[in-house]
Amino acid sequence: MSFEIKSTGEVYDVIIVGSGAGGGMASKILSEAGLAVAVLEAGRDFDPAKEEDRTQLRPPWESPRRGAGTRIRPFGDFDQAIGGWDIEGEPYTRGEGTSFDWFRSRMVGGRTNHWGRISLRFGPNDFKRKSIDGMGDDWPIGYEDLKSYYDKVDKLIGVFGSKEGIYNEPDGFFLPPLKPRLHELYAMKGAKKANVPIIPSRLSMLTRPINNERGVCFFCNQCNRACQAYADFSSGTVLIKPAMAKGKVDLYTHAMVRAVTTDDSGNATGVSYINTVDMKEYKLRSRVVVLGASACESARIMMNSKSKSHPNGVGNSSGMVGRYLHDSTGADRMGILPDLVDRDRYNEDGVGGMHVYTPWWLDNKNLDFARGYHIEYWGGMAMPSYGTGFAMDTMRKYLKDEFGNPSPNGGYGEGLKKDIKRLYGTTLGMSGRGESIPQYSNYCEIDNNVVDKYGIPVLKFHYKWTDQEIKQAKHMQDTFEEILTDAGAILLGNKPGPDTMYGLAAPGRIIHEVGTTRMGNNPNTSVLNSNCQAHDCKNLFVVDAGPFVSQADKNPTWTIMALAWRTSDYIVSELKKKNI
Amino acid sequence: MNRRENLKLLFTGSLATGLLLTQCNPADKVEDYSPRISGGTPGGRTAEEIQRDQQLLSETFFTEEERKKLDVLVDIILPAGDDSESATEAGVPDFIEFMMKDQPSFQTPMRGGLMWLDNYSDDTYGKKFLNLSEKERMEVIDLIAWPDKAPKALGGAVRFFNTLRNLTCTGYFTSEIGFKYIGYKGNTPNVWDGVPDEVMKKHGFEYPAEYMARYLKPEERGIVAVWDDEGNLIG
């Protein structure tokens, strides 16, 4: 395959920009319909089943930094999300007094290679928040429009969980859930006392096979390193590569898309991209363009696609591209469980994520903030990695000798070594992940003063949390303290207070950014129609989280894929009808 | 499918599938993934990562004198014991040497802390740290090793020793020797079937009865899932 030949001749039916959850799903559905598809990925090829790409089942001493994070892998040296919040040569800027950190992955499969695989459906209420609390906007579609697609995603990709019959946490087609680990049993004890529900988690690892093409989970606890048995969901291994094997799908790696090209009538004709290896620009042509580059990157491409017919950028005649950017809220707390000091050793890995979680359980009508959050639990006997053994200058005092005397903080010698061994596996942590209120004033735009190393104008972010999110974080901290205390844990550190917005993570840190190309029925206040088709360019679609009107307290990936499948079905049908 | 077949699928089927699905891409061939000297992290590295690891591994931060001091200090922090090796035996100094270059913010406090040991030793005993007697050395260490009792005026030296303790301990427990000592059992193919019974009893837990029928049964882990229209697993 040669870039030069492709760029001068062949016309594809569909060009898909991005190989993550949305682009991957679109490539599968569109190629299965017999369409000729090109997938453009800005990063490199990646396949965890190839020995040269494998970091799974590697101990820390195979890394000279023992797994510590780096600029390009902030979640650790073995983590498979190449990129991070700060990529060399790909800057972004922020408006004064605002904050946003933008996480990108530059590899086939994008961020799905390392994500937590928390695979939650949005519930009926999550599409109609304005009708419930008067804030933000309703989606132009509802749960009933996506239900059949969620069902299909469950069966195609695989998710374990338990049917619970909770109205706003719809059940699906679940694989068997897993028995909780010991620290999770303590969390359950604490939650029960605090009257907070805690149920089996819903994660996309195969606890049983769903076909003969992917292996089952062998419980190494390293899903963030991508699975060589394809037993967890990554877009590259589960969607893109199978689509390439079965249909007409050409994958272009190192292809940084700069703009969507359009003709005089305003229709998309293809894309213009920079090959990041030879630093030359190429053009590809297609009948339909599908953007799945991630909410902010797709918005950037649209705003950078200026022409006579689209002076504000393609899809942006409303000026709404980039607006209503929002991320999940996040706050955390941890403690140590004295009951787990000197605990028995056994293989406690399980899957690479929690076995239990807490869905949102309260009614916001009775609270001083509008939207909910779920709680994730972590801790236990994880593989020692960079950071294990830190903080003995503050934590050693929690250990008591046989006479009940606490160990002194700090120190050295065989006693220190023994104390670290005794403390191993005693942590119990909690993370809240909540829904924020989308704001017109939280947005990204093109910064006309800065270009990246490919000469493409970069994004400038403007984002501030409101009281809603801050009060929600306060509630999280109160809940964490109650559950941890009821579980018998000693809380570590001070309780985050108003000076730190109750530990509320900066926007972008939870990596659930959505809303920049939101859907709606009114072309003046939205970018896309309810089929994720641009109001002002009928052969341009968006399949990442940009179309989300509101990001529920659920992780966005399952909804990205259900929407991308629905959008792909619509594209096939519109092509058949010759409407596009 | 039985368990043996399933394991076969796990270790050969999927790997073979992986190879079949792999499409050669000309752009990838431009990058050279082969390590030039050993020691860089393996697995899906970018050309920039490989180059950076090689660069850092080819440089030396600590002087010979500093390295001697470091070797002594890490073995004071984690000495050999009845049932375990020392920090130097676990390769801790090489790890600390690498971290100085990987995260350069460590450099000045570490270099300054090692110098402080000599300055203080010279002021107090008229000798450099390495020339002190065993007893004198431990007098200096005891001044800075116990953060809750240390003199406030020595805050900088205490912080240096805290950092050195952190790096020594994490270097030790992320080594093969450290794994053995801490008794780590994980990261090997297995089937999770819950906490062992005797541990459950010890901690007074039982799995919730209403979920027992639904949790994964290891013997069914090879059977391809089938659902009815309501999402109930029927096969």
Chai-1 contact restraints between the chains, C-beta under 6 A:
chainA,res_idxA,chainB,res_idxB,connection_type,confidence,min_distance_angstrom,max_distance_angstrom,comment,restraint_id
A,D45,B,N25,contact,1.0,0.0,6.0,A-B,restraint_1
A,D45,B,D28,contact,1.0,0.0,6.0,A-B,restraint_2
A,F46,B,G44,contact,1.0,0.0,6.0,A-B,restraint_3
A,D47,B,G18,contact,1.0,0.0,6.0,A-B,restraint_4
A,D47,B,T22,contact,1.0,0.0,6.0,A-B,restraint_5
A,A49,B,L15,contact,1.0,0.0,6.0,A-B,restraint_6
A,A49,B,G18,contact,1.0,0.0,6.0,A-B,restraint_7
A,E52,B,Y33,contact,1.0,0.0,6.0,A-B,restraint_8
A,D53,B,G44,contact,1.0,0.0,6.0,A-B,restraint_9
A,R54,B,G43,contact,1.0,0.0,6.0,A-B,restraint_10
A,T55,B,G43,contact,1.0,0.0,6.0,A-B,restraint_11
A,P60,B,T174,contact,1.0,0.0,6.0,A-B,restraint_12
A,W61,B,S175,contact,1.0,0.0,6.0,A-B,restraint_13
A,S63,B,T41,contact,1.0,0.0,6.0,A-B,restraint_14
A,P64,B,G39,contact,1.0,0.0,6.0,A-B,restraint_15
A,P64,B,F98,contact,1.0,0.0,6.0,A-B,restraint_16
A,R65,B,D102,contact,1.0,0.0,6.0,A-B,restraint_17
A,R66,B,T174,contact,1.0,0.0,6.0,A-B,restraint_18
A,D77,B,T41,contact,1.0,0.0,6.0,A-B,restraint_19
A,S162,B,R214,contact,1.0,0.0,6.0,A-B,restraint_20
A,D171,B,G231,contact,1.0,0.0,6.0,A-B,restraint_21
A,F173,B,W227,contact,1.0,0.0,6.0,A-B,restraint_22
A,F173,B,G231,contact,1.0,0.0,6.0,A-B,restraint_23
A,L175,B,A225,contact,1.0,0.0,6.0,A-B,restraint_24
A,P176,B,L216,contact,1.0,0.0,6.0,A-B,restraint_25
A,L178,B,W192,contact,1.0,0.0,6.0,A-B,restraint_26
A,L178,B,L216,contact,1.0,0.0,6.0,A-B,restraint_27
A,K179,B,G194,contact,1.0,0.0,6.0,A-B,restraint_28
A,K179,B,Y207,contact,1.0,0.0,6.0,A-B,restraint_29
A,K179,B,Y215,contact,1.0,0.0,6.0,A-B,restraint_30
A,L182,B,V195,contact,1.0,0.0,6.0,A-B,restraint_31
A,L185,B,F205,contact,1.0,0.0,6.0,A-B,restraint_32
A,T207,B,L216,contact,1.0,0.0,6.0,A-B,restraint_33
A,R208,B,R221,contact,1.0,0.0,6.0,A-B,restraint_34
A,R208,B,A225,contact,1.0,0.0,6.0,A-B,restraint_35
A,P209,B,V224,contact,1.0,0.0,6.0,A-B,restraint_36
A,I210,B,A225,contact,1.0,0.0,6.0,A-B,restraint_37
A,E213,B,T17,contact,1.0,0.0,6.0,A-B,restraint_38
A,G215,B,L9,contact,1.0,0.0,6.0,A-B,restraint_39
A,G215,B,L10,contact,1.0,0.0,6.0,A-B,restraint_40
A,G215,B,S14,contact,1.0,0.0,6.0,A-B,restraint_41
A,V216,B,R221,contact,1.0,0.0,6.0,A-B,restraint_42
A,F218,B,L10,contact,1.0,0.0,6.0,A-B,restraint_43
A,F218,B,P189,contact,1.0,0.0,6.0,A-B,restraint_44
A,F219,B,N190,contact,1.0,0.0,6.0,A-B,restraint_45
A,F219,B,W192,contact,1.0,0.0,6.0,A-B,restraint_46
A,C220,B,N187,contact,1.0,0.0,6.0,A-B,restraint_47
A,A229,B,L10,contact,1.0,0.0,6.0,A-B,restraint_48
A,A229,B,S14,contact,1.0,0.0,6.0,A-B,restraint_49
A,Y230,B,S14,contact,1.0,0.0,6.0,A-B,restraint_50
A,K241,B,L21,contact,1.0,0.0,6.0,A-B,restraint_51
A,M244,B,Q23,contact,1.0,0.0,6.0,A-B,restraint_52
A,A245,B,L21,contact,1.0,0.0,6.0,A-B,restraint_53
A,T253,B,N25,contact,1.0,0.0,6.0,A-B,restraint_54
A,T253,B,A27,contact,1.0,0.0,6.0,A-B,restraint_55
A,H254,B,A27,contact,1.0,0.0,6.0,A-B,restraint_56
A,V277,B,A27,contact,1.0,0.0,6.0,A-B,restraint_57
A,V277,B,V30,contact,1.0,0.0,6.0,A-B,restraint_58
A,D344,B,V199,contact,1.0,0.0,6.0,A-B,restraint_59
A,R345,B,G183,contact,1.0,0.0,6.0,A-B,restraint_60
A,R345,B,K185,contact,1.0,0.0,6.0,A-B,restraint_61
A,Y346,B,K185,contact,1.0,0.0,6.0,A-B,restraint_62
A,Y346,B,P196,contact,1.0,0.0,6.0,A-B,restraint_63
A,N347,B,K185,contact,1.0,0.0,6.0,A-B,restraint_64
A,N347,B,G186,contact,1.0,0.0,6.0,A-B,restraint_65
A,N347,B,N190,contact,1.0,0.0,6.0,A-B,restraint_66
A,D349,B,G186,contact,1.0,0.0,6.0,A-B,restraint_67
A,G350,B,W192,contact,1.0,0.0,6.0,A-B,restraint_68
A,M383,B,G186,contact,1.0,0.0,6.0,A-B,restraint_69
A,M383,B,N187,contact,1.0,0.0,6.0,A-B,restraint_70
A,P384,B,F173,contact,1.0,0.0,6.0,A-B,restraint_71
A,P384,B,T174,contact,1.0,0.0,6.0,A-B,restraint_72
A,Y386,B,T170,contact,1.0,0.0,6.0,A-B,restraint_73
A,T388,B,T170,contact,1.0,0.0,6.0,A-B,restraint_74
A,T388,B,F173,contact,1.0,0.0,6.0,A-B,restraint_75
A,G389,B,C169,contact,1.0,0.0,6.0,A-B,restraint_76
A,G389,B,T170,contact,1.0,0.0,6.0,A-B,restraint_77
A,G389,B,F173,contact,1.0,0.0,6.0,A-B,restraint_78
A,F390,B,N166,contact,1.0,0.0,6.0,A-B,restraint_79
A,F390,B,T170,contact,1.0,0.0,6.0,A-B,restraint_80
A,D393,B,P147,contact,1.0,0.0,6.0,A-B,restraint_81
A,D393,B,N162,contact,1.0,0.0,6.0,A-B,restraint_82
A,P408,B,W146,contact,1.0,0.0,6.0,A-B,restraint_83
A,N409,B,P147,contact,1.0,0.0,6.0,A-B,restraint_84
A,N409,B,D148,contact,1.0,0.0,6.0,A-B,restraint_85
A,G410,B,A145,contact,1.0,0.0,6.0,A-B,restraint_86
A,G410,B,W146,contact,1.0,0.0,6.0,A-B,restraint_87
A,G410,B,P147,contact,1.0,0.0,6.0,A-B,restraint_88
A,G411,B,A145,contact,1.0,0.0,6.0,A-B,restraint_89
A,Y412,B,I76,contact,1.0,0.0,6.0,A-B,restraint_90
A,Y412,B,I77,contact,1.0,0.0,6.0,A-B,restraint_91
A,Y412,B,A145,contact,1.0,0.0,6.0,A-B,restraint_92
A,E414,B,G81,contact,1.0,0.0,6.0,A-B,restraint_93
A,K417,B,L78,contact,1.0,0.0,6.0,A-B,restraint_94
A,I420,B,C169,contact,1.0,0.0,6.0,A-B,restraint_95
A,K421,B,I182,contact,1.0,0.0,6.0,A-B,restraint_96
A,Y424,B,I182,contact,1.0,0.0,6.0,A-B,restraint_97
